């Protein structure tokens, strides 16, 4: 029984080491993302995310607005959704909910 236990531990050790050495093989590349953050107004923070090569004038952004009022922090999305269909340049004038 003890030998079996040691063998099981050894097998786990070997498999674990093998996987760690080859983990890059199993990883799926994350899509590359461009992020922008606007903190020009201390009480309002805009965070945008789009494709890496997107322009700030492309309609390919999802934009979150965080508003801080005292101890209350509110998070809202442009157009009330998380779709990638807004323009970063228009973040201040968009409708949020």
C-alpha positions in Angstrom: 0.0 0.0 0.0 2.8 2.4 0.8 4.5 1.7 -2.4 1.3 2.4 -4.3 0.9 5.7 -2.5 4.5 6.8 -3.3 4.0 5.7 -7.0 0.8 7.8 -7.2 2.6 10.8 -5.7 5.5 10.3 -8.1 3.2 10.0 -11.1 1.4 13.2 -10.1 4.8 14.9 -9.7 5.9 13.8 -13.2 2.6 14.7 -14.9 2.6 18.1 -13.1 6.1 18.9 -14.2 5.4 17.8 -17.7 2.3 20.0 -17.9 4.1 23.0 -16.4 6.9 22.6 -19.0 4.4 22.5 -21.8 1.7 24.9 -20.5 2.3 27.2 -23.4 1.1 24.5 -25.7 -2.3 24.3 -23.9 -2.9 28.0 -23.6 -5.2 29.8 -25.9 -4.1 33.3 -27.0 -6.3 36.0 -25.6 -7.5 38.4 -28.2 -5.5 41.6 -28.1 -7.5 44.5 -26.7 -7.0 48.2 -26.6 -8.1 50.0 -23.5 -8.6 53.7 -22.8 -9.2 55.4 -19.5 -10.4 59.0 -19.1 -10.1 60.5 -15.6 -10.2 64.2 -16.5 -13.2 64.7 -14.3 -12.3 63.4 -10.8 -15.9 62.2 -10.1 -16.4 60.4 -13.4 -14.2 57.8 -15.0 -14.7 56.4 -18.5 -13.2 53.0 -19.4 -13.3 51.9 -23.0 -12.3 48.6 -24.6 -12.0 47.7 -28.3 -9.8 45.8 -30.7 -6.1 46.5 -30.5 -5.9 48.3 -33.8 -9.1 50.4 -33.3 -9.1 54.1 -33.7 -10.8 56.3 -31.1 -13.2 57.4 -33.8 -14.3 53.8 -34.8 -17.7 52.6 -33.6 -16.1 49.5 -32.1 -15.9 50.4 -28.4 -17.7 49.2 -25.3 -17.6 52.0 -22.8 -18.2 52.0 -19.0 -18.8 55.1 -16.9 -18.1 55.1 -13.2 -19.5 57.9 -11.2 -18.4 58.6 -7.7 -20.6 60.7 -5.4 -19.5 60.6 -1.8 -19.5 57.0 -0.8 -21.8 55.9 -3.7 -20.1 54.4 -6.8 -22.3 53.9 -9.8 -21.3 51.8 -12.9 -23.2 52.4 -16.1 -22.7 51.3 -19.7 -23.0 53.4 -22.9 -26.4 52.7 -24.5 -27.1 50.5 -21.4 -25.3 47.5 -22.9 -21.8 46.0 -23.3 -21.9 45.9 -27.1 -18.8 47.0 -29.0 -20.7 49.7 -31.0 -19.8 53.0 -29.5 -17.1 55.6 -30.4 -14.5 56.5 -27.7 -14.4 60.1 -28.9 -18.1 60.4 -28.1 -17.9 58.9 -24.6 -19.0 62.1 -22.7 -22.1 62.7 -24.9 -23.3 59.1 -24.9 -26.4 57.9 -23.0 -25.6 55.7 -20.0 -27.7 53.3 -17.9 
